[in-house]
Each structure stands twice: as C-alpha cells, then as structure tokens.
Amino acid sequence: MTEEEIIRKLKDMISTKRLKHSLGVRNTAVKLASRYNVSTKKARWAGLLHDCAKGFSKKLLLQKAKEFGIVIDSVCQKIPALLHGPVGAQLVKRRFKISDQDILQAISLHTLGSPQMNDLDKIIFLADYIEPNRDCKAIDKLRAKVKGQPLNEAVRIACDNTIRYNLEQEAIIHPQTIETRNSLL
Ligand SMILES: Nc1ncnc2c1ncn2[C@@H]1O[C@H](COP(=O)(O)OP(=O)(O)O)[C@@H](O)[C@H]1O
C-alpha cells in the first residue's frame, strides 16, 4: 500500500483532528528517528498508524481485543481506551497488511509503554506526546523539559507526566507506565 492509500483508509477510521495528530506524530517520529539512528521508514509508518483504533468505542475495543487474543487486564477492563494500542497493531497487520514486528510493537506500546521498549518504541511513545498539533500549556512545558534530553530521560519525563496527570484526575494509573518509568531510573 502507498502512503496515500494508507492515509485514505485512515480517514475512514479516525476523525480529521486525530488524522492531523497522526501526521504530526509521523513527522516528529521521523525527525527523532534520524536523530537517534533508528529506521526512519519504520518510524514513519508506526507514527502515521499508531492511533488507527482510537475511534473505536469501548465496546468495540473490548470485542476486538478478545477476537485478537489480546490479554485484557483489570485496568484495561475498566479503561478500554488503553487497548487502542494493541488493538491498533492488530488492525495494522490485518487491514493495512503491514507485518513488520517492530512497527507493530511500537504501535502496541505507544500509550502504556513497557520496560522492554526498544528505541523505535520510545520514539513513537515520545512523538505521540510532543508532536506540534497537541496544544496545551502542559505539553509546552513537557516539550521544553524533554528538549535535548537523552531518549531514555525524555521517555521517563513523559511517563512522569502521564502518572502526574492521572493522579491529579484521581484516575487509575496503569502499572505498566509506572514500571516503564522505574526501569528508566
Ligand atoms: N498509563 C495510564 N494509566 C491510566 N490511564 C491512562 C494511562 N495513559 C493514558 N491513560 C488514559 O487513557 C486515555 C487515552 O490515553 P491517550 O491515548 O494517551 O489519549 P490521547 O492520545 O487522546 O491523549 C486517557 O483518558 C488517558 O488519561
């Protein structure tokens, strides 16, 4: 599939705002990949497609996760939105016919992170946070904080941000993000 065809297909799956964000993640991921010596091609596809399941309802995410054999832990059962990464990776494989394991893994881990993340995974995780179309004061602060930081430190700061945000909201925090953070200290 060409990139144009992928974008056309994506348009049927996510909102215009989400597509703009995905294009931003694609561009930021490519820049980070060339800075950190990671395949820019893989970063491009993973960045573009990372949120392809973001438009799914809670019910559909749970249904697809079951269908694809994805483990639904107790936190994801309560917050099915957290499944859009692993479900998205499976959709990329099935609907977009991309079988590259690095691309699929980066998409799968982009929201919760993992202590096992490789550099491509970290780049997509970070690009999702700092791409220029996300506009709010907290993200401006985060962008300034991570600028020029080594990749691991930037990802750790992004994890801290998610943890702090969910704590402020008095919301559940997925342990995988805490484990990711701790693994980087
Ligand atoms: N580590 C986490 N633990 C618990 N909830 C989380 C975590 N990360 C994100 N969330 C929540 O899951 C939802 C989707 O997150 P995310 O994909 O990061 O959203 P967006 O891309 O729209 O900012 C949000 O409500 C967010 O607060």
PDBQT file of the ligand as one rigid body, heavy atoms in Angstrom, charges set to zero:
ROOT
HETATM    1  N1  LIG A 201      -0.772   4.939  31.972  1.00  0.00    +0.000 N 
HETATM    2  C1  LIG A 201      -2.057   5.211  32.043  1.00  0.00    +0.000 A 
HETATM    3  N2  LIG A 201      -2.802   4.745  33.058  1.00  0.00    +0.000 NA
HETATM    4  C2  LIG A 201      -4.112   5.012  33.122  1.00  0.00    +0.000 A 
HETATM    5  N3  LIG A 201      -4.789   5.749  32.211  1.00  0.00    +0.000 NA
HETATM    6  C3  LIG A 201      -4.093   6.244  31.193  1.00  0.00    +0.000 A 
HETATM    7  C4  LIG A 201      -2.704   5.990  31.029  1.00  0.00    +0.000 A 
HETATM    8  N4  LIG A 201      -2.287   6.594  29.885  1.00  0.00    +0.000 NA
HETATM    9  C5  LIG A 201      -3.365   7.186  29.366  1.00  0.00    +0.000 A 
HETATM   10  N5  LIG A 201      -4.444   6.997  30.127  1.00  0.00    +0.000 N 
HETATM   11  C6  LIG A 201      -5.817   7.470  29.861  1.00  0.00    +0.000 C 
HETATM   12  O1  LIG A 201      -6.331   6.751  28.745  1.00  0.00    +0.000 OA
HETATM   13  C7  LIG A 201      -6.997   7.613  27.840  1.00  0.00    +0.000 C 
HETATM   14  C8  LIG A 201      -6.350   7.561  26.464  1.00  0.00    +0.000 C 
HETATM   15  O2  LIG A 201      -4.998   7.967  26.595  1.00  0.00    +0.000 OA
HETATM   16  P1  LIG A 201      -4.173   8.526  25.369  1.00  0.00    +0.000 P 
HETATM   17  O3  LIG A 201      -4.221   7.567  24.266  1.00  0.00    +0.000 OA
HETATM   18  O4  LIG A 201      -2.827   8.947  25.874  1.00  0.00    +0.000 OA
HETATM   19  O5  LIG A 201      -5.056   9.779  24.976  1.00  0.00    +0.000 OA
HETATM   20  P2  LIG A 201      -4.762  10.941  23.973  1.00  0.00    +0.000 P 
HETATM   21  O6  LIG A 201      -3.874  10.416  22.885  1.00  0.00    +0.000 OA
HETATM   22  O7  LIG A 201      -6.105  11.351  23.494  1.00  0.00    +0.000 OA
HETATM   23  O8  LIG A 201      -4.105  11.988  24.821  1.00  0.00    +0.000 OA
HETATM   24  C9  LIG A 201      -6.981   8.988  28.510  1.00  0.00    +0.000 C 
HETATM   25  O9  LIG A 201      -8.194   9.131  29.230  1.00  0.00    +0.000 OA
HETATM   26  C10 LIG A 201      -5.805   8.919  29.452  1.00  0.00    +0.000 C 
HETATM   27  O10 LIG A 201      -5.928   9.769  30.585  1.00  0.00    +0.000 OA
ENDROOT
TORSDOF 0
